[in-house]
Amino acid sequence: MVQIYQLTALSDTQFEDLCALLIDSVESGASMGFLAPITQQKATAYWNGVAAEVLAGLVLLVAEEDGVLVGSVQVAPCARENGCHRADLKKLFVLRSHRGRGIASRLMRAAEEASASLGLTLLILDTHEGSKAEPMYQHWGWRKVGVIPGYATGPDGTLHNTAFYYKDIAPRSEQDPA
């Protein structure tokens, strides 16, 4: 049974699992901001930074099965005064061995619920255009805003277009009329 919950601090085991999760995702071709092959040192440095961000308000949600972290997503509230209603959704990933089981959907729902509980009303994200993630985001009700050509380098080192999405998560009565 997969459990979804928020981490407010990382144990050594959770830290190791998250490093393995990041390495697995990059090695499978996911555009996570790293080039393949990703080293253990880079994964460790990344998660050390995330651990510090958690203390500053980053929401780190994980999926755990049989004591192993198999998925994760982050909600990064905007630190600017004029953006206190929004957050960036970052690094939604699931181990290759656990994909296709609805874990990403559950993590996404948990991220939206955590965001709403913080009073946030707007989420934004970006992803590699044409990736397997794009149809999932669209299925979950995210709206594509546009694409920037050659915005990011993929794990293989080639430039890729990046698609930007948003999702209103405020109840309809709280949103401005369209």
C-alpha positions in Angstrom: 0.0 0.0 0.0 1.4 3.4 -1.0 1.2 6.2 1.5 1.4 9.9 0.6 2.7 12.3 3.3 4.7 15.5 3.9 8.2 15.4 5.1 9.4 18.3 7.4 12.8 16.7 7.9 14.7 13.9 6.1 16.0 10.8 7.8 19.2 9.3 6.4 17.1 6.5 4.8 14.7 9.0 3.3 17.6 11.0 2.0 19.1 8.0 0.3 15.8 7.0 -1.2 15.3 10.5 -2.6 18.8 10.5 -4.2 18.0 7.1 -5.8 14.6 8.5 -7.0 16.3 11.5 -8.6 19.0 9.3 -10.3 16.4 6.8 -11.6 14.3 9.7 -13.0 17.2 11.4 -14.8 18.5 8.0 -16.1 15.1 7.3 -17.5 15.2 10.5 -19.6 13.1 12.8 -17.4 14.0 16.4 -17.7 14.6 17.2 -14.0 17.3 19.9 -14.5 20.2 17.5 -14.6 22.3 15.9 -17.4 22.7 12.1 -17.5 24.5 10.4 -16.1 23.8 12.1 -12.8 26.3 11.4 -10.1 25.5 10.5 -6.5 27.3 13.7 -5.4 25.0 15.9 -7.5 21.9 14.1 -6.2 23.2 14.5 -2.6 23.9 18.2 -3.2 20.4 18.7 -4.7 18.6 17.0 -1.8 20.8 18.9 0.8 19.5 22.1 -0.8 15.9 20.8 -0.7 16.2 19.9 2.9 17.2 23.5 3.7 14.3 24.8 1.6 11.9 22.6 3.5 12.9 24.6 6.6 12.1 27.8 4.7 8.5 26.7 3.6 8.9 24.3 0.7 6.3 21.6 0.9 7.9 18.2 0.2 5.5 15.4 -0.4 6.5 11.7 -0.8 5.0 8.4 -1.7 6.2 5.5 0.3 5.7 1.8 -0.2 7.1 -0.9 2.1 9.4 1.6 3.8 10.9 2.9 0.5 10.2 6.3 -1.0 9.0 5.7 -4.5 7.7 9.1 -5.6 7.9 12.8 -4.7 6.7 16.3 -5.6 7.4 19.7 -4.2 5.3 22.8 -3.8 7.4 26.0 -3.6 5.3 29.0 -2.5 6.3 32.3 -4.1 8.4 34.4 -1.7 7.4 37.7 -3.3 4.8 39.8 -1.6 2.7 40.2 -4.8 2.8 36.4 -5.4 1.8 35.1 -2.0 -1.2 33.4 -3.6 0.8 31.1 -5.9 3.4 28.4 -5.9 5.6 26.5 -8.3 5.0 22.8 -8.6 8.4 21.1 -8.9 9.9 17.7 -9.5 7.0 15.4 -9.7 8.6 12.0 -10.2 8.0 8.3 -9.5 10.4 5.4 -9.7 10.3 3.6 -13.1 9.4 0.4 -11.3 6.3 2.1 -9.8 5.0 4.1 -12.7 1.5 3.4 -14.1 0.0 2.7 -10.7 -1.6 6.1 -10.1 1.1 7.3 -7.7 1.8 10.5 -9.7 -2.0 11.3 -9.6 -2.1 10.8 -5.9 1.0 13.0 -5.4 -0.6 15.7 -7.5 -3.8 15.6 -5.6 -1.8 15.8 -2.3 0.1 18.8 -3.7 -3.1 20.6 -4.6 -4.6 19.9 -1.2 -1.5 21.1 0.6 -1.4 24.2 -1.5 -5.0 25.0 -0.8 -4.5 24.4 2.9 -1.8 27.1 2.8 -4.3 29.5 1.2 -2.7 29.3 -2.3 -5.0 29.7 -5.2 -2.7 29.3 -8.3 -0.1 26.7 -9.2 2.3 26.8 -12.1 4.7 24.3 -13.6 6.9 23.7 -16.6 7.8 20.5 -18.4 9.6 19.3 -21.5 7.2 19.8 -24.4 6.1 16.5 -25.8 7.1 14.6 -22.7 5.0 11.8 -21.2 4.1 14.3 -18.4 2.2 16.7 -20.7 -0.9 14.5 -21.3 -1.0 13.7 -17.5 -1.0 17.4 -16.6 -3.7 18.1 -19.2 -5.8 15.1 -17.8 -5.5 16.6 -14.3 -6.9 19.9 -15.5 -3.8 22.0 -16.0 -4.0 24.6 -18.7 -1.1 25.1 -21.1 0.0 28.7 -21.4 2.6 28.4 -24.0 6.0 27.1 -25.1 9.4 28.6 -25.1 11.7 27.1 -27.8 15.1 25.8 -26.6 14.4 26.8 -23.0 16.2 23.9 -21.3 18.7 21.2 -21.9 17.4 17.6 -21.5 19.3 14.9 -19.7 20.8 13.9 -23.1 22.4 17.4 -23.5 20.1 18.6 -26.3 18.0 21.7 -26.1 14.3 21.1 -25.7 11.2 23.3 -25.8 9.5 23.9 -22.5 5.8 24.0 -22.0 4.3 26.1 -19.2 1.1 25.2 -17.3 -1.1 26.7 -14.6 -4.0 25.5 -12.5 -6.5 27.5 -10.5 -7.1 25.6 -7.2 -9.4 28.2 -5.5 -13.0 27.3 -5.2 -15.0 28.9 -8.0 -16.7 31.4 -5.6 -13.3 32.8 -4.6 -12.0 33.3 -8.2 -12.5 36.5 -10.2 -15.1 36.1 -12.9 -13.6 35.1 -16.2 
